[in-house]
């Protein structure tokens, strides 16, 4: 038993002893002086319970925690030992033809094993004769029957030994169960003794209340922090996909890309994102007015500087496995806010993946030359700047107008 428990056993027993009835004034009648012993005995019990120092209470609680830990380990250790006992079987799969193992397990001695091997050798020679005689055939039959008898006898010995081992194993298992059952009762009794002290019970209640408040504060903090991050990301994504819809003329661009992400694979998925990216590149190079994509930050939220929380930091916070597990545990406990945040978290992570695939890598290295280049989307902004400076943008605009006129004339001619 733990040392703190020994020191406080007397105090705990004193606290749980039934108190005598304390006599007081009844109808303003003073009790008899002869009853003072009973009155004072009750007072002594009160004094004994109240005299336990706070340090002693702390030690008793610490001792209880230690005992609880040991109690929890009892079941684990018992299970481990029972499994070891169950696995113990030195003659498992032992065959009457495995002479070496039978010698090591003392089923037969070395001389008997030598004789059995010799018998096998003679039988093998008789079986290998190319032109057996009547005598050799009869001898083979006699020795084969003899060997079968020996093996039957050995099989019985092995079976009897197996029965002895099983019986012994059952005895050991019962002793293990009995030992740990006794150990469990001892620990439970020691814990109950500590818990019977009213001062300890009061402290437990105070600890439970403090832990409850701390848990609730942690939940509030978890929900508040995730709400802040999710709201920030949701706002930026909403602006991003609104702008993408304006540029592409596709109001359902988010749904289309999410569907491609979830349902399309390999080349088919890549083609979907490539087509959308090419439309963005066209908007950069040839777009006019509201249809011109003037800067990456219009559709790349991680390029936008924020005074609240950086985009990359926010999305990494959502992706963090520990954060997801904490939210799931809270949701599983019945917290509806955490359940809603989990759904929004998943949606935002998918949207982020869609944007990453759509925009593409900012830089990549050419495998042949080893030189670094901008990705197609990012390089388009340099192309537009170069075209604007050299009059190429205007020239391209004129060509598009002329092509449109020719196309209109062709339609009229039809």
Legacy VTK file of the C-alpha trace (Angstrom):
# vtk DataFile Version 3.0
C-alpha trace
ASCII
DATASET POLYDATA
POINTS 414 float
0.000 0.000 0.000
1.312 3.490 -0.863
3.066 5.396 1.960
0.670 8.422 1.925
-2.231 6.033 2.338
-0.602 4.370 5.363
-0.078 7.721 7.038
-3.702 8.676 6.616
-5.441 5.336 7.230
-6.175 6.287 10.835
-7.625 9.641 9.808
-9.787 8.052 7.116
-11.107 5.389 9.484
-11.845 8.040 12.086
-13.788 10.084 9.527
-15.950 7.147 8.436
-16.782 5.899 11.957
-20.532 6.336 12.771
-21.091 9.380 14.947
-23.012 9.230 18.171
-26.089 11.348 18.666
-25.086 14.777 19.987
-27.417 16.061 22.709
-28.378 19.732 22.557
-30.976 21.947 24.159
-34.420 20.565 23.482
-37.342 22.892 24.376
-34.763 25.020 26.224
-33.980 22.094 28.561
-30.302 21.652 29.390
-29.046 18.038 28.930
-27.810 16.095 31.918
-24.156 16.547 32.810
-23.804 12.777 32.700
-24.349 12.967 28.928
-21.252 15.137 28.381
-19.138 12.131 27.444
-21.367 11.393 24.455
-21.519 15.070 23.500
-17.751 15.489 23.672
-17.087 12.236 21.830
-19.046 13.577 18.840
-17.065 16.806 19.058
-13.789 14.896 19.004
-14.888 13.172 15.799
-15.617 16.544 14.190
-12.247 17.877 15.320
-10.454 14.768 13.950
-12.009 15.185 10.507
-11.325 18.925 10.419
-7.751 18.578 11.673
-6.460 16.817 8.559
-4.176 19.345 6.899
-4.525 20.441 3.289
-1.190 18.792 2.607
-2.533 15.479 3.917
-5.595 15.819 1.679
-3.304 16.462 -1.304
-1.252 13.379 -0.454
-4.386 11.248 -0.122
-5.630 12.409 -3.519
-2.214 11.760 -5.028
-2.224 8.312 -3.460
-5.689 7.664 -4.910
-4.480 8.594 -8.410
-1.554 6.209 -8.027
-3.891 3.436 -6.894
-6.243 4.106 -9.825
-3.310 3.794 -12.208
-2.271 0.505 -10.644
-5.859 -0.737 -10.787
-6.031 0.084 -14.490
-2.777 -1.775 -15.104
-3.984 -4.877 -13.265
-6.295 -5.826 -16.135
-3.546 -5.203 -18.703
-0.950 -7.289 -16.854
-3.480 -10.057 -16.193
-4.327 -10.210 -19.897
-0.649 -10.378 -20.860
0.068 -13.229 -18.453
-3.019 -15.176 -19.487
-1.955 -14.908 -23.123
1.527 -16.193 -22.249
0.016 -19.149 -20.400
-2.313 -19.869 -23.308
0.570 -19.857 -25.779
2.675 -22.236 -23.695
2.670 -25.561 -25.532
6.155 -27.052 -26.053
4.841 -30.107 -27.922
2.546 -28.241 -30.301
2.393 -30.021 -33.693
4.767 -32.719 -32.403
4.761 -35.763 -34.700
5.695 -39.329 -33.842
8.184 -39.162 -36.730
10.077 -36.178 -35.237
12.526 -38.202 -33.164
14.772 -35.285 -32.147
11.901 -33.261 -30.662
10.527 -36.335 -28.925
13.924 -36.868 -27.298
14.121 -33.212 -26.200
10.587 -33.450 -24.750
11.478 -36.793 -23.096
8.797 -38.764 -24.932
11.519 -41.264 -25.886
15.183 -41.540 -24.919
18.100 -41.262 -27.316
18.569 -45.024 -27.657
14.916 -45.556 -28.600
15.114 -42.767 -31.160
18.226 -44.379 -32.648
16.388 -47.692 -32.957
13.403 -46.057 -34.624
15.653 -44.334 -37.142
17.330 -47.655 -37.896
13.899 -49.225 -38.426
13.024 -46.453 -40.898
16.295 -47.088 -42.726
15.690 -50.812 -43.116
12.119 -50.227 -44.346
13.444 -47.704 -46.880
15.948 -50.255 -48.199
13.269 -52.916 -48.534
11.004 -50.470 -50.378
13.794 -49.546 -52.783
14.520 -53.119 -53.939
14.079 -53.383 -57.715
13.353 -57.117 -57.625
11.869 -57.916 -54.209
11.615 -61.564 -53.186
8.757 -63.144 -51.300
10.817 -63.025 -48.122
11.650 -59.315 -48.592
7.984 -58.500 -49.211
6.963 -60.375 -46.069
9.731 -58.686 -44.086
8.664 -55.251 -45.350
5.085 -55.931 -44.314
6.180 -57.157 -40.873
8.445 -54.169 -40.189
5.873 -51.667 -41.553
3.234 -53.077 -39.201
5.716 -52.933 -36.354
6.536 -49.295 -37.087
2.843 -48.428 -37.275
2.367 -49.975 -33.838
5.296 -48.032 -32.431
3.977 -44.800 -33.922
0.508 -45.433 -32.551
2.036 -45.952 -29.118
4.055 -42.723 -29.457
0.984 -40.799 -30.631
-0.803 -41.922 -27.472
2.123 -40.752 -25.353
2.100 -37.366 -27.109
-1.658 -37.083 -26.625
-1.329 -37.893 -22.906
1.446 -35.327 -22.525
-0.716 -32.754 -24.312
-3.553 -33.486 -21.892
-1.176 -32.988 -18.940
-0.019 -29.656 -20.352
-3.597 -28.503 -20.919
-4.530 -29.460 -17.367
-1.506 -27.674 -15.966
-2.242 -24.644 -18.132
-5.803 -24.485 -16.779
-4.471 -24.605 -13.208
-2.027 -21.783 -13.876
-4.757 -19.685 -15.523
-6.984 -20.126 -12.476
-4.144 -19.079 -10.183
-3.479 -15.999 -12.331
-7.159 -15.033 -12.242
-7.324 -15.631 -8.496
-4.181 -13.571 -7.874
-5.303 -10.567 -9.868
-8.858 -10.765 -8.534
-7.416 -10.483 -5.049
-5.151 -7.649 -6.163
-8.115 -5.818 -7.700
-10.159 -6.100 -4.490
-7.234 -4.792 -2.424
-6.795 -1.772 -4.659
-10.542 -1.071 -4.826
-10.730 -1.285 -1.031
-7.822 1.122 -0.598
-9.399 3.568 -3.037
-12.802 3.312 -1.332
-11.156 4.013 2.021
-9.620 7.225 0.730
-12.846 8.256 -0.985
-14.822 7.786 2.231
-13.148 10.830 3.779
-15.553 13.825 3.490
-12.680 16.276 3.055
-11.369 14.252 0.130
-14.861 14.137 -1.400
-15.092 17.933 -1.139
-11.727 18.259 -2.862
-12.808 15.860 -5.630
-15.860 17.981 -6.299
-13.729 21.125 -6.444
-11.271 19.450 -8.840
-14.071 18.138 -11.057
-15.672 21.575 -11.199
-12.352 23.200 -12.093
-11.638 20.606 -14.784
-15.161 21.012 -16.163
-14.684 24.762 -16.487
-11.250 24.316 -18.056
-12.714 21.821 -20.548
-15.539 24.187 -21.465
-13.046 27.030 -21.891
-10.912 24.830 -24.179
-13.980 23.968 -26.265
-14.952 27.630 -26.527
-11.405 28.528 -27.543
-11.288 25.705 -30.119
-14.617 26.724 -31.651
-13.758 30.432 -31.619
-10.346 29.956 -33.247
-11.687 27.640 -35.955
-14.596 29.998 -36.589
-12.155 32.907 -37.037
-9.963 30.955 -39.463
-12.861 29.441 -41.418
-14.696 32.767 -41.754
-11.525 34.454 -43.025
-10.910 31.738 -45.626
-14.567 31.511 -46.642
-14.674 35.256 -47.346
-11.556 35.115 -49.529
-12.746 32.036 -51.394
-16.130 33.637 -52.044
-14.455 36.677 -53.640
-12.093 34.465 -55.624
-14.772 32.242 -57.139
-17.015 35.238 -57.816
-14.215 36.769 -59.883
-13.542 33.444 -61.621
-17.231 33.262 -62.565
-17.092 36.775 -64.064
-14.011 35.977 -66.116
-15.103 32.580 -67.414
-18.813 33.348 -67.684
-19.489 30.146 -65.729
-21.575 30.738 -62.620
-21.068 27.113 -61.570
-17.294 27.046 -61.942
-16.743 26.023 -58.308
-19.218 23.136 -58.515
-17.764 22.016 -61.856
-14.195 21.995 -60.562
-15.166 20.254 -57.320
-16.947 17.576 -59.345
-13.835 17.119 -61.495
-11.695 16.857 -58.361
-13.926 14.175 -56.803
-15.134 12.189 -59.795
-12.536 12.565 -62.563
-9.080 11.002 -62.578
-5.823 11.098 -64.503
-5.825 12.722 -67.942
-9.542 13.528 -67.899
-9.232 15.559 -64.715
-6.093 17.282 -65.969
-7.855 18.291 -69.216
-10.715 19.897 -67.259
-8.348 22.054 -65.213
-6.192 22.856 -68.250
-9.239 24.173 -70.165
-10.218 26.446 -67.282
-6.651 27.670 -66.833
-6.378 28.499 -70.548
-9.477 30.690 -70.241
-7.784 32.568 -67.395
-4.631 32.977 -69.474
-6.730 34.381 -72.359
-8.277 36.840 -69.908
-4.806 37.969 -68.851
-3.370 38.387 -72.366
-6.389 39.556 -74.397
-9.011 40.547 -71.814
-10.476 44.081 -71.813
-12.204 46.060 -69.100
-13.820 43.834 -66.455
-12.880 40.783 -68.481
-9.168 41.471 -68.076
-7.405 39.681 -65.237
-4.929 42.375 -64.222
-3.171 40.765 -61.241
-2.813 37.225 -59.833
-4.296 38.258 -56.476
-7.719 38.640 -58.119
-8.018 34.841 -58.266
-5.129 33.676 -56.058
-6.127 34.280 -52.423
-2.702 33.376 -51.010
-1.249 36.298 -52.979
-3.466 38.753 -51.065
-1.886 40.421 -48.050
-4.204 40.341 -45.063
-4.256 42.320 -41.833
-6.089 39.488 -40.043
-4.490 36.120 -40.774
-2.210 35.090 -43.680
-3.905 32.683 -46.086
-1.214 29.998 -45.947
-1.171 30.075 -42.159
-4.959 29.762 -42.068
-5.192 26.813 -44.488
-2.319 25.001 -42.730
-4.129 25.450 -39.407
-7.197 23.764 -40.899
-5.150 20.930 -42.396
-3.422 20.196 -39.073
-4.467 16.675 -38.040
-4.541 17.508 -34.327
-7.008 20.324 -34.990
-9.290 18.018 -36.970
-9.189 15.351 -34.248
-10.046 17.908 -31.559
-12.990 19.169 -33.609
-14.203 15.616 -34.271
-14.034 14.673 -30.587
-15.989 17.807 -29.713
-18.546 17.114 -32.443
-18.909 13.499 -31.299
-19.709 14.759 -27.806
-22.773 16.539 -29.245
-21.411 20.008 -29.985
-23.324 21.224 -33.064
-20.951 24.143 -33.696
-17.982 21.777 -33.958
-19.951 19.508 -36.293
-20.740 22.455 -38.584
-17.114 23.639 -38.490
-15.913 20.172 -39.520
-18.114 20.298 -42.630
-16.977 23.828 -43.507
-13.361 22.841 -42.918
-13.638 19.970 -45.411
-15.272 22.238 -47.981
-12.560 24.900 -47.700
-9.745 22.351 -47.973
-11.326 20.980 -51.167
-11.736 24.500 -52.558
-8.080 25.204 -51.802
-7.047 22.061 -53.678
-9.205 23.150 -56.642
-7.493 26.547 -56.730
-4.013 25.018 -56.458
-4.719 22.717 -59.410
-6.323 25.513 -61.436
-3.590 28.094 -60.917
-0.703 25.647 -61.139
2.809 25.923 -59.748
4.365 29.364 -59.789
7.780 28.090 -60.849
9.111 24.824 -62.204
12.488 23.532 -63.344
13.037 22.359 -66.906
14.316 18.781 -66.658
16.407 19.073 -69.826
18.055 22.453 -69.245
17.784 22.746 -65.467
16.508 26.322 -65.878
13.630 27.649 -63.789
10.542 29.019 -65.529
7.255 30.574 -64.479
4.149 28.410 -64.743
1.783 29.176 -67.683
-0.704 31.205 -65.611
2.008 33.292 -63.965
3.963 33.805 -67.188
0.823 35.233 -68.863
1.134 38.462 -66.820
4.671 39.024 -68.141
3.407 38.331 -71.643
0.643 40.960 -71.276
3.095 43.546 -69.926
5.465 42.894 -72.824
2.619 43.086 -75.366
1.302 46.356 -73.905
4.740 47.988 -74.115
5.357 46.880 -77.690
1.919 47.543 -79.183
1.214 43.851 -79.602
-1.932 44.028 -77.469
-3.497 46.628 -79.783
-2.448 44.682 -82.858
-4.056 41.520 -81.474
-7.203 43.517 -80.702
-7.415 44.770 -84.321
-6.963 41.258 -85.678
-9.790 39.986 -83.469
-12.087 42.769 -84.713
-11.230 42.056 -88.348
-11.796 38.349 -87.796
-15.163 39.114 -86.194
-16.182 41.263 -89.189
-15.222 38.567 -91.662
-17.146 36.005 -89.652
-20.213 38.289 -89.594
-20.029 38.772 -93.401
-19.742 35.046 -93.907
-22.869 34.461 -91.873
-24.808 37.069 -93.885
-23.662 35.476 -97.122
-25.106 32.183 -95.995
LINES 1 415
414 0 1 2 3 4 5 6 7 8 9 10 11 12 13 14 15 16 17 18 19 20 21 22 23 24 25 26 27 28 29 30 31 32 33 34 35 36 37 38 39 40 41 42 43 44 45 46 47 48 49 50 51 52 53 54 55 56 57 58 59 60 61 62 63 64 65 66 67 68 69 70 71 72 73 74 75 76 77 78 79 80 81 82 83 84 85 86 87 88 89 90 91 92 93 94 95 96 97 98 99 100 101 102 103 104 105 106 107 108 109 110 111 112 113 114 115 116 117 118 119 120 121 122 123 124 125 126 127 128 129 130 131 132 133 134 135 136 137 138 139 140 141 142 143 144 145 146 147 148 149 150 151 152 153 154 155 156 157 158 159 160 161 162 163 164 165 166 167 168 169 170 171 172 173 174 175 176 177 178 179 180 181 182 183 184 185 186 187 188 189 190 191 192 193 194 195 196 197 198 199 200 201 202 203 204 205 206 207 208 209 210 211 212 213 214 215 216 217 218 219 220 221 222 223 224 225 226 227 228 229 230 231 232 233 234 235 236 237 238 239 240 241 242 243 244 245 246 247 248 249 250 251 252 253 254 255 256 257 258 259 260 261 262 263 264 265 266 267 268 269 270 271 272 273 274 275 276 277 278 279 280 281 282 283 284 285 286 287 288 289 290 291 292 293 294 295 296 297 298 299 300 301 302 303 304 305 306 307 308 309 310 311 312 313 314 315 316 317 318 319 320 321 322 323 324 325 326 327 328 329 330 331 332 333 334 335 336 337 338 339 340 341 342 343 344 345 346 347 348 349 350 351 352 353 354 355 356 357 358 359 360 361 362 363 364 365 366 367 368 369 370 371 372 373 374 375 376 377 378 379 380 381 382 383 384 385 386 387 388 389 390 391 392 393 394 395 396 397 398 399 400 401 402 403 404 405 406 407 408 409 410 411 412 413
